[in-house]
Structure formats: C-alpha cells, structure tokens
C-alpha cells in the first residue's frame, strides 16, 4: 500500500466556525479539529471533482465516453492506477465513515 503522507497546514478560521467544530467534537462526531478539517476538505474536494466530471461528461458523446472508459480500464489492467486507486478508495472510505458519523449512522 502507498505510504500516506500528511502535511501540517496552518489555517485561521472565524470564532463561530471554531465553536461549531468544537460542538461536533463534544458530541463525539469528530475526534479533533484536525479530523474535522480533514473531513471537510476531503468532502469538498470530492464534491468539486464530481461536479467537474459531470461538466466534462456533458460535452462528450456516447462514443467518447466509451472510449475514455476503455482507456481507463486498460490502465487499471496494466496497474497504472494501482497506487492512486488505493489512495482514492481509502479517502472515500474515510469520507463515508465520517459522513455516517456526522449523520448519526454510527
């Protein structure tokens, strides 16, 4: 499995945002401010990527979509996405787990 590297980033947030994050931590929705921020950033990036993919798909014909799918399938067969795919799957699992916690499903 690919090594997961984390980078420290300093962020300044308004007080009311920090208070809301702290409320979620008190309710045990997240373990820390850092965990919440990781979730929020990952979730937002995922949403943006989905919207971007939808926009790109609007401009593709059915034949182009099939061709792109076939290219991606061949890359997967050759293992070219292997490390990226694992990282994406881990991130999606983390987002799903945190989302379920946030929605009270766990």
N, C-alpha and C positions, 0 to 999 in steps of 0.2 A: 504494500500500500504506500502511496506517496506520503512523504512527510508533510505534516500540517504545520506551517509556519505562521505565527501570529506576530503582528507588528503593533507596538503601542502607538496610539494616536491620541493627542490631547484635543478635547472638544469643550467649547463653552456653550452652555445652554441656559435659557432663562429659568429663573427660580420656579415658576409654576410648572415647567416641564419636569424639572428635577423632583419636585414634590409629587407629581403624578407617578413618576417612575418609582420613587420610594414607596408610594402606596401599594404599587404592584408587588414590590419586594416584600413588604409587610404581609401581604395576602399570600405570599409564597408562590406567586406567579413566575417570578424570576429569582435567581439566587443573588444577583448583584446588579448594580447599574451597568457594569460592563456587559453582562449577559443580555440585558435588555437592549442595549445599544447594538450589540452584535446581531440580535434577532431583528431589530428594526431595520438596520442597514441591509441585511441579507434579504429580508422580506421585500423591502422596497426595490432592491436591485432585481429580484426575481420578477416582480410586477412590471418593472420597466422593460426587462428582457422579453416578457410575454407580449407586451404592447408593441414593442419593436418588431417582433416576429409576426404579429398579426398584420401590421402595416406592410411589412415586406411581402407577406403572403397575398395581400390584396392585389399586388402588381404582378404576380406570377400566374402563368397559365397552368392548367392541369398537367400538361406535358412537362413544364419546367419544374413543378413540384415533384412529379415522379422522378425526374432526372436528379434533382437535388437529394431526394430520399435515397435513391440508388447509390449516389456518390457517398453519402454518409454511411450507408450500410457497408459498402466496400471498405471504407476507412475503419469501421468497427471490426470487420473481419481481419484486417491487417494489424489491428491493435494500435492504430494511430491515435485513438481517443482514450485508450485504456486509463491512463492516469487522470486525465481530465474528467472522464466519465465517473470514476470513483469519487473524485472530489465533489463533483456536482451532486451525485447521489447522496453523499454524506451531508452536504449542505441542505439539500431538500429534506432529508430525514430530520435534521436539526430544526429546520423551519417548521416542519409539520408537527414535531413534538412540542415545540414552544407555542405554536398556534393552538394546539389542542389544550395545552395548559392554560393559555390565555382565555380560551373559550370555555374552560371548566370541564373539558372532556377527560382530564387525567387527575 
